[in-house]
Amino acid sequence: MEPVLIALLFANAVFNVVVWPRFFVRVAKDPRARNAQGTATPFLIVHAVLIGLALVLAVASVVAAIAALVG
């Protein structure tokens, strides 16, 4: 069972690193991302926070997978 969990952790990390940064590019280009003055709107801020959390989870998944491999 452990190899399956390790693979799942690595798969989660790869998915988060591949998908979310590309999504952020689309969100940043969206007209709702900035107001008339050019400052970030809640739309952009919320998406940036969510994507940042997804990337933190990717790092945590890699760390946990490596710990499981070593331990």
Secondary structure, DSSP 8 states (H G I E B T S, - for coil): -HHHHHHHHHHHHHHHHHHHHHHHHHHHHSGGGB-TTS-B-HHHHHHHHHHHHHHHHHHHHHHHHHHHHH-
